[in-house]
């Protein structure tokens, strides 16, 4: 926000030294993460896939050619800091609004100020909206005219997928970039710099062991803010030694950080579930159990997990191991009776069984192809001999019973060749793994009897 200089405070003229001392006091009270915000792109941690020389975002910043930017990514990856640096680099006024607390009136007021600033001083304004996804559709739409005519330069930040949470009209007018969680090396370098930087902990006789730095780098999940907050807490709660030195060891580091919380919003939910299913499909029980553990740790609904396993057992294992569906359904029923934490064991059994079972999606392909034919081709009439014997439709034009249905149990092998569909179609093509190989051999014998088609679709279909 713009700072209004009234020149007098309580009847006394302000002096430059007063402002300087006030700024120092405010800075000293700020959390460590705020004090260590980067002052230029060179100090900015990570995101080299966006900011390395030649990358699109870096080119847009250096050329000062952009109207709207959407930054998405996990918490603590530097979205706000990057927005401030873009404003600084392009010599623009920086206005920060919140998608949670700001209203359309707040937007209109700041846009009005931006227009006046541009007219009077020729200076542009970057309006940064944190948690842009929390703005309603109408609030997002209200930004469009002023973004298009250049009254403001919008930078929006969101932890959600912008394709789902940002209106299409605004997204189409924006450059969209995803920030990734910082690497362990990025976190470690930031912590080392913080220990020596006067804005951080430099000059306060504080040091951290390699083990503590490694722990922070790993445990903070690429969240720079969380790492700095933990380091600050450790520095404030660790007693100095006889020489006045505060040493943060692995023990202090572990005690300064809370239980590990996983970033698990909507994107995390769907992405993790996808990795979970694909790991089972890929017959990797270790990866499947890891993603199961992540979902459980994040508090995922165990019924959701169980439903996915049941679907998988039918869609991806199928008749290659018909027991998989029984194991999955039994697990789904058992977790309702048992609950957590023991439900994790039941789910793990079902997951590892399905991951290591032979795979076949032949049943899934069969029903999809049949549905496609029902929807797009002429629906086949039920053959007369398959109709309800009590129905008038089961009789010929003379009112006499039509072709008699042959009851398979009255024949050798409980099989008799007869027409069941009216056209030669093959939908179910069993594979050669597990029990489905036996099904394939059985079908081959029946199809060779001359009625059940032995090949795929007829020519011309």
C-alpha positions in Angstrom: 0.0 0.0 0.0 1.1 3.6 -0.6 2.5 5.3 2.5 1.0 8.7 3.1 3.4 11.3 4.6 1.5 13.7 6.8 4.7 15.5 7.9 3.6 15.8 11.5 3.1 13.2 14.2 1.4 14.3 17.4 2.3 17.9 16.6 6.0 17.3 16.1 7.8 17.3 12.8 9.1 13.9 11.7 12.9 13.6 11.3 14.7 11.2 8.9 16.3 9.6 11.9 12.9 8.8 13.3 11.9 7.0 10.1 15.2 5.1 10.0 14.9 3.9 13.6 11.3 3.0 13.1 12.2 0.9 10.0 14.9 -0.9 12.0 12.6 -1.7 14.8 9.9 -3.0 12.5 12.5 -5.1 10.6 13.9 -6.6 13.9 10.4 -7.7 14.9 9.7 -9.5 11.6 10.0 -13.2 11.4 13.2 -14.6 10.1 11.5 -15.7 6.8 10.4 -12.2 6.2 13.8 -10.7 6.9 15.5 -13.1 4.6 13.3 -12.3 1.5 15.6 -12.1 -1.5 16.6 -8.6 -2.6 17.4 -9.5 -6.2 17.0 -12.5 -8.5 20.6 -13.6 -7.7 19.6 -14.2 -4.1 16.4 -15.9 -5.0 16.5 -19.7 -4.2 15.6 -22.3 -6.7 13.2 -22.2 -9.7 16.0 -22.2 -12.3 13.7 -23.9 -14.7 11.9 -20.5 -14.8 14.6 -18.0 -14.0 17.8 -19.2 -15.7 19.0 -17.0 -18.5 17.0 -17.7 -21.6 13.9 -19.1 -19.8 10.5 -17.6 -20.7 9.8 -16.0 -17.4 13.3 -14.5 -17.1 13.0 -13.1 -20.6 9.6 -11.6 -19.9 11.0 -9.9 -16.7 14.2 -8.7 -18.4 12.4 -7.3 -21.4 9.7 -5.8 -19.1 7.0 -7.3 -21.4 4.1 -8.8 -19.6 0.6 -7.8 -18.5 -0.4 -10.7 -16.2 1.4 -13.6 -14.6 -0.1 -16.5 -12.6 2.4 -18.3 -10.3 1.3 -21.6 -8.9 3.0 -24.1 -6.7 3.3 -25.5 -3.1 3.6 -23.2 -0.1 7.0 -21.8 0.7 8.4 -21.9 -2.8 8.8 -18.2 -3.1 5.7 -17.0 -5.0 5.4 -13.7 -3.0 9.1 -13.0 -3.1 9.2 -13.5 -6.8 6.3 -11.1 -7.3 8.1 -8.5 -5.3 11.3 -9.0 -7.2 9.5 -8.7 -10.5 8.0 -5.3 -9.4 11.4 -4.2 -8.2 13.1 -5.3 -11.4 10.6 -3.5 -13.6 10.5 -0.4 -11.4 6.8 -0.8 -10.6 4.8 0.0 -7.5 4.0 -3.2 -5.6 0.5 -3.5 -4.1 -0.4 -6.7 -2.2 -3.9 -8.0 -1.8 -5.3 -11.2 -0.4 -7.8 -13.5 -2.1 -9.1 -14.3 1.4 -9.7 -10.8 2.9 -9.7 -8.4 -0.1 -13.0 -7.3 -1.7 -14.0 -5.9 -5.1 -14.0 -2.5 -3.4 -10.4 -3.0 -2.4 -9.6 -3.9 -5.9 -11.3 -0.9 -7.4 -9.6 1.4 -4.9 -6.1 0.1 -5.7 -6.8 0.2 -9.5 -7.9 3.8 -9.2 -4.7 4.6 -7.4 -2.7 2.8 -10.1 -4.4 4.8 -12.8 -3.6 8.1 -11.0 0.0 7.0 -10.3 0.5 6.3 -14.0 -1.1 9.6 -15.1 0.8 11.7 -12.6 4.2 10.0 -12.4 4.3 7.6 -15.4 4.9 4.7 -13.0 3.2 1.3 -13.4 1.7 -0.8 -10.7 2.0 -4.5 -10.0 -1.1 -5.7 -8.1 -0.2 -9.0 -6.4 -3.1 -11.1 -5.3 -2.1 -13.9 -2.9 -4.3 -17.0 -3.0 -6.0 -15.8 -6.2 -8.0 -19.0 -6.3 -10.0 -17.7 -3.3 -11.4 -14.9 -5.4 -14.9 -15.6 -6.8 -15.5 -15.8 -10.5 -17.0 -12.3 -10.5 -13.9 -10.9 -8.6 -11.6 -12.5 -11.1 -13.7 -11.2 -14.0 -13.5 -7.6 -12.5 -9.7 -7.7 -13.1 -10.0 -8.3 -16.8 -10.6 -4.8 -18.2 -7.8 -3.2 -16.3 -5.4 -6.0 -17.2 -6.3 -5.6 -20.8 -5.9 -1.8 -21.0 -2.7 -1.8 -18.9 -4.0 0.0 -15.9 -2.4 -2.6 -13.7 0.0 -5.5 -14.1 -1.5 -8.5 -12.3 0.6 -11.2 -10.6 -1.6 -13.9 -9.0 -0.4 -16.6 -6.7 -2.1 -19.9 -6.0 -1.3 -23.3 -4.5 -4.0 -24.9 -6.7 -4.0 -25.9 -10.4 -4.9 -22.6 -12.2 -6.6 -24.5 -14.9 -9.3 -25.5 -12.5 -9.5 -22.4 -10.2 -8.7 -19.4 -12.4 -11.4 -18.3 -14.9 -10.5 -19.1 -18.5 -10.7 -15.5 -19.7 -8.1 -14.3 -17.1 -5.9 -17.4 -17.6 -5.8 -16.9 -21.4 -4.5 -13.4 -20.9 -1.8 -14.5 -18.5 1.6 -16.2 -18.5 1.2 -19.1 -16.2 4.2 -20.7 -14.4 4.5 -23.5 -11.8 7.1 -23.1 -9.1 8.4 -26.4 -7.7 9.3 -27.4 -4.2 12.9 -26.3 -3.4 15.6 -29.0 -3.6 17.4 -30.1 -0.4 20.5 -28.2 -1.8 18.5 -25.0 -2.2 17.2 -25.2 1.4 20.6 -25.9 2.7 22.2 -23.0 0.8 19.5 -20.7 2.1 20.0 -21.7 5.7 23.8 -21.3 5.5 23.3 -17.8 4.0 20.9 -17.0 6.8 23.4 -17.9 9.5 25.9 -15.4 8.2 23.6 -12.7 6.8 23.1 -9.7 9.1 19.5 -9.5 8.2 19.2 -13.1 9.5 21.3 -14.6 12.2 24.6 -13.2 11.2 26.7 -11.7 14.0 24.6 -13.4 16.7 27.2 -16.2 17.4 24.8 -18.9 16.1 25.9 -22.0 14.3 24.3 -25.2 13.0 25.9 -28.6 12.6 25.9 -30.4 9.2 23.5 -33.0 10.6 21.0 -30.2 11.6 21.3 -28.6 8.2 20.8 -31.9 6.5 17.7 -32.6 8.7 16.1 -29.3 7.9 16.8 -29.7 4.2 15.1 -33.1 4.1 12.3 -32.6 6.6 10.9 -29.3 5.3 9.6 -30.8 2.1 11.1 -28.0 -0.1 9.3 -25.3 1.9 11.8 -22.5 2.6 9.5 -20.7 5.0 9.1 -23.7 7.2 12.9 -24.3 7.2 13.6 -20.7 8.3 10.8 -20.7 10.9 12.3 -23.9 12.4 15.8 -22.5 12.4 14.6 -19.4 14.1 12.8 -21.3 16.8 15.8 -23.4 17.5 18.0 -20.4 17.7 15.7 -18.7 20.2 15.2 -21.8 22.4 18.8 -23.2 22.5 20.9 -22.1 25.4 24.4 -20.8 24.6 27.5 -22.6 25.8 30.1 -21.1 28.1 31.6 -19.0 25.3 28.1 -17.6 24.4 27.8 -19.7 21.2 24.5 -21.2 20.3 25.0 -24.5 18.5 22.0 -26.1 16.8 22.6 -29.8 16.7 20.5 -32.5 15.2 18.6 -32.9 18.5 17.7 -29.2 18.6 16.7 -29.3 14.9 14.4 -32.3 15.5 12.8 -30.6 18.5 12.2 -27.3 16.6 10.1 -28.8 13.9 6.6 -30.1 14.2 5.3 -33.4 12.9 5.8 -33.6 9.1 2.8 -32.2 7.3 2.4 -33.1 3.6 1.2 -30.7 1.0 -2.0 -32.4 0.0 -4.5 -30.1 -1.5 -6.7 -31.0 -4.4 -3.7 -31.5 -6.7 -1.9 -33.6 -4.2 -5.0 -35.7 -3.7 -5.4 -36.5 -7.4 -1.7 -36.7 -8.3 -1.0 -39.1 -5.4 -4.0 -41.3 -6.2 -2.8 -41.4 -9.8 0.7 -42.5 -8.8 -0.8 -45.1 -6.5 -2.9 -46.7 -9.2 -0.1 -46.5 -11.8 2.3 -48.1 -9.4 0.0 -51.1 -8.8 -0.6 -51.3 -12.6 3.1 -51.3 -13.1 3.5 -54.3 -10.7 5.6 -52.3 -8.3 4.4 -53.1 -4.7 7.1 -50.9 -3.1 6.0 -47.8 -4.9 2.4 -48.6 -4.4 2.8 -49.0 -0.6 4.8 -45.7 -0.5 1.9 -43.8 -2.1 -0.5 -45.6 0.2 1.6 -44.5 3.1 1.6 -40.9 1.9 -2.2 -40.9 1.5 -2.6 -42.3 5.0 -0.2 -39.8 6.5 -2.0 -37.0 4.9 -5.3 -38.1 6.3 -6.9 -39.4 3.1 -10.3 -41.1 3.6 -9.5 -44.8 3.8 -12.8 -45.6 2.1 -11.6 -43.7 -0.9 -8.4 -45.7 -1.0 -10.3 -49.0 -0.6 -12.7 -48.1 -3.5 -9.8 -47.4 -5.7 -8.3 -50.8 -4.9 -11.6 -52.5 -5.7 -11.8 -50.8 -9.1 -8.2 -51.6 -9.8 -8.8 -55.3 -9.0 -11.4 -55.5 -11.7 -10.1 -53.1 -14.2 -6.4 -54.0 -14.2 -6.2 -57.5 -12.8 -9.5 -58.9 -13.9 -9.7 -62.6 -14.8 -5.9 -63.0 -14.8 -6.5 -63.5 -11.0 -10.2 -63.6 -10.1 -9.3 -63.7 -6.4 -8.0 -60.1 -6.5 -11.6 -58.6 -6.5 -12.4 -60.8 -3.5 -9.4 -59.6 -1.6 -10.2 -56.0 -2.5 -13.8 -56.2 -1.5 -12.9 -58.0 1.7 -10.4 -55.3 2.5 -13.1 -52.6 1.9 -15.5 -54.3 4.2 -12.8 -55.0 6.9 -11.6 -51.4 7.2 -15.1 -50.2 8.1 -15.1 -52.7 11.0 -11.5 -52.1 12.1 -10.7 -48.4 11.4 -7.3 -46.8 11.7 -4.6 -47.3 12.5 -4.9 -51.1 12.0 -6.7 -50.5 8.7 -3.4 -49.6 7.2 -2.3 -53.3 7.4 -5.5 -54.5 5.7 -5.0 -51.9 2.9 -1.4 -52.8 2.5 -2.3 -56.5 2.1 -4.8 -55.7 -0.6 -2.4 -53.3 -2.4 0.6 -55.7 -2.4 -1.7 -58.5 -3.6 -3.1 -56.5 -6.5 0.3 -55.0 -7.4 1.9 -58.5 -7.6 -1.0 -60.2 -9.3 -0.9 -61.0 -13.1 -2.5 -58.2 -15.0 -5.3 -58.1 -17.6 -7.6 -55.3 -18.7 -9.4 -57.5 -21.2 -12.7 -57.3 -19.3 -12.5 -53.5 -19.3 -11.7 -53.3 -23.0 -14.6 -55.8 -23.7 -17.3 -53.7 -22.0 -16.0 -50.4 -23.5 -16.1 -51.8 -27.0 -19.5 -53.3 -26.5 -20.8 -50.0 -25.2 -19.3 -48.2 -28.2 -21.3 -50.6 -30.5 -24.5 -50.1 -28.6 -24.2 -46.3 -28.7 -23.0 -46.0 -32.3 -24.3 -48.9 -34.3 -27.7 -50.5 -34.8 -28.8 -52.3 -31.7 -29.1 -56.0 -32.3 -32.5 -57.7 -31.7 -32.5 -60.5 -29.2 -32.6 -63.8 -31.2 -36.0 -65.6 -31.0 -34.6 -68.6 -29.2 -33.1 -66.5 -26.4 -36.3 -64.5 -25.7 -38.5 -65.2 -22.7 -40.4 -68.4 -23.6 -43.6 -67.0 -22.1 -43.4 -63.9 -24.3 -45.4 -63.5 -27.6 -42.1 -62.3 -29.1 -40.7 -65.9 -28.7 -43.2 -67.2 -31.3 -42.9 -67.0 -35.1 -45.4 -65.3 -37.5 -47.8 -68.3 -37.3 -47.9 -68.0 -33.5 -45.9 -71.2 -33.0 -42.9 -71.4 -30.8 -39.8 -70.3 -32.6 -36.4 -72.0 -32.8 -36.0 -74.0 -29.6 -33.4 -72.8 -27.1 -30.7 -75.5 -26.5 -30.1 -76.0 -22.8 -26.2 -76.3 -22.4 -26.4 -78.5 -19.4 -28.0 -81.3 -21.4 -24.9 -81.6 -23.6 -21.5 -83.0 -23.1 -19.2 -80.6 -21.4 -22.2 -78.4 -20.6 -21.7 -76.7 -23.9 -23.6 -76.6 -27.2 -22.9 -74.4 -30.2 -25.8 -71.9 -30.9 -26.3 -68.3 -31.8 -26.3 -65.8 -28.9 -26.0 -62.4 -30.5 -27.0 -62.5 -34.2 -23.7 -61.0 -35.5 -20.2 -62.3 -35.2 -18.5 -60.1 -32.6 -15.5 -60.6 -30.3 -15.2 -58.2 -27.4 -13.4 -60.3 -24.8 -9.9 -61.3 -25.7 -8.3 -63.0 -22.7 -4.6 -62.6 -22.2 -1.9 -65.2 -21.6 -1.2 -64.4 -17.9 -2.5 -66.1 -14.8 -5.9 -67.8 -14.8 -6.8 -65.9 -18.0 -4.6 -68.3 -20.0 -6.9 -71.1 -19.0 -9.9 -69.0 -20.0 -8.3 -68.3 -23.4 -7.7 -72.0 -24.0 -11.3 -72.8 -23.1 -12.7 -70.1 -25.3 -10.5 -71.3 -28.2 -12.1 -74.7 -28.0 -15.7 -73.3 -27.9 -15.0 -70.8 -30.7 -13.6 -73.5 -32.8 -17.0 -75.2 -32.5 -18.1 -72.8 -35.3 -20.7 -70.5 -33.6 -18.8 -68.3 -31.2 -16.6 -66.0 -33.5 -12.9 -66.8 -33.3 -11.6 -63.5 -34.7 -12.2 -59.8 -34.1 -14.7 -57.6 -35.7 -16.1 -58.4 -39.1 -14.7 -56.7 -42.2 -16.3 -53.4 -43.0 -17.2 -52.6 -39.4 
